[in-house]
Amino acid sequence: MQTVSDINDVFKSIADNHEQLKSFYTHSIDEVDIDKLTIDKFPLLYAQVTEANILGTHTEYTYEVFVATVVFEVQHDFVTQVYTDTFGIMQDVIAAFHLAQSNVNNFVPPEWSFEMPVSCEPFAARMTNSLTGWSASFTIKLPSSTNLCNALY
């Protein structure tokens, strides 16, 4: 059975292999704070499961995902460029999931499905720091067995 851990591993693999992404975080959003992270961790990918729906033969997971980097006060003129760069990275992450069925990449198992379209929203100053980038909600469907013969009772 595939789980949230498997999805998190895929996100981490995408981040580890992307030329621009420097780190991946999940679970507590508090970890993504410039007071706790050094500048070499940006841009980053964050993904957190927010919901799961059991559909019988599949489980549909919803993830909050964002790609962000730090914009310092003196760099506010570059916010448009930051939006451009981080949106390009978000498109790469979406493509990794969307293209799984075509076996174009080795990150996402081909039996997973990914719901398109994905609506992305720009943000600035997420939390108490100067994080700027894009957020999205991903719906990822994984095969699951809801077979009573496999139940642990």
C-alpha positions in Angstrom: 0.0 0.0 0.0 1.3 3.4 -0.9 1.1 6.2 1.8 1.7 9.8 2.6 5.3 8.9 3.2 5.6 7.7 -0.4 4.2 11.0 -1.7 6.5 13.0 0.5 9.4 11.0 -0.8 8.4 11.9 -4.4 8.3 15.6 -3.6 11.7 15.3 -1.9 13.1 13.5 -4.9 11.8 16.2 -7.3 13.4 18.9 -5.1 16.7 17.0 -4.8 16.9 16.6 -8.6 15.7 20.1 -9.6 18.5 22.5 -10.6 16.9 25.5 -8.9 15.3 24.0 -5.8 17.6 24.0 -2.7 15.4 22.2 -0.2 12.2 20.4 0.6 10.0 20.7 3.7 6.8 19.1 4.9 4.7 18.8 8.0 5.1 22.0 10.1 4.9 25.3 8.1 6.9 26.8 11.0 10.0 25.0 9.7 9.9 27.3 6.6 11.0 30.5 8.4 14.0 32.6 7.4 14.8 32.9 11.1 15.4 29.2 11.1 16.8 28.6 7.6 19.9 29.9 5.9 19.7 31.6 2.6 21.3 28.6 0.8 18.0 26.7 1.5 16.1 28.9 -1.0 14.2 28.6 -3.3 12.4 25.8 -1.5 9.5 23.4 -2.1 7.0 22.8 0.6 4.2 20.2 0.5 1.8 19.1 3.2 -1.1 16.7 3.0 -4.3 18.4 4.0 -7.0 15.8 3.2 -7.5 12.3 2.1 -10.6 10.7 0.5 -11.0 6.9 0.2 -12.6 6.1 -3.1 -12.6 2.3 -2.9 -9.8 1.2 -5.2 -8.0 4.5 -4.8 -7.2 7.1 -2.2 -7.2 10.8 -3.2 -4.8 13.0 -1.3 -4.9 16.8 -1.3 -1.6 18.6 -0.7 -0.9 22.3 -0.1 2.2 23.0 -2.2 4.3 26.1 -2.5 7.5 27.2 -4.1 9.1 30.2 -2.4 12.2 32.2 -2.0 13.3 35.1 0.1 12.9 38.7 -1.0 14.8 41.2 1.1 13.6 44.8 1.5 16.2 46.2 -1.0 15.1 43.7 -3.6 11.4 44.5 -3.9 12.0 45.8 -7.5 12.7 42.1 -8.3 9.5 40.7 -7.1 8.2 40.3 -10.7 11.3 38.3 -11.5 10.9 36.2 -8.4 7.3 35.4 -9.4 8.5 34.4 -12.9 11.3 32.2 -11.5 9.2 30.5 -8.8 6.3 30.0 -11.2 8.6 28.2 -13.6 9.7 25.9 -10.8 6.0 25.2 -9.8 5.3 24.3 -13.4 8.2 21.8 -13.3 6.8 20.2 -10.1 3.3 20.0 -11.7 4.8 18.5 -14.9 6.6 15.8 -12.8 3.2 14.6 -11.5 1.2 15.2 -14.7 3.7 13.3 -16.9 3.9 10.3 -14.6 1.6 8.2 -16.8 3.8 8.8 -19.9 6.9 7.4 -18.0 8.8 10.6 -18.9 10.3 10.8 -15.4 11.3 8.4 -12.7 10.0 10.4 -9.8 6.3 9.6 -9.8 5.0 6.0 -10.2 3.0 5.6 -13.4 0.0 4.1 -11.5 -0.6 7.4 -9.7 -2.9 10.0 -11.2 -2.8 13.7 -10.9 -5.8 16.0 -11.2 -5.5 18.9 -13.7 -6.0 21.8 -14.0 -4.0 23.1 -11.0 -4.8 26.6 -9.9 -1.8 28.6 -8.7 -1.8 31.7 -6.6 1.1 34.2 -6.1 1.9 35.3 -2.6 4.3 37.7 -0.9 5.4 37.8 2.7 3.9 34.5 3.6 4.3 34.2 7.4 6.4 36.8 9.2 9.2 36.9 6.8 9.6 37.9 3.2 8.8 34.6 1.5 7.5 35.2 -2.0 6.4 32.7 -4.6 3.4 30.5 -5.6 1.0 28.2 -3.8 -1.2 25.5 -5.3 -3.4 22.7 -4.2 -2.5 19.3 -5.7 -4.8 16.3 -5.9 -2.9 13.0 -6.2 -4.7 9.7 -6.6 -3.0 6.5 -5.5 -4.2 2.9 -5.8 -5.3 1.5 -2.5 -6.8 -1.7 -1.3 -9.9 -1.4 0.8 -10.2 -5.2 0.9 -11.5 -6.5 4.3 -9.3 -9.6 3.8 -6.3 -7.3 4.3 -7.7 -5.6 7.4 -5.6 -5.9 10.6 -8.5 -7.5 12.6 
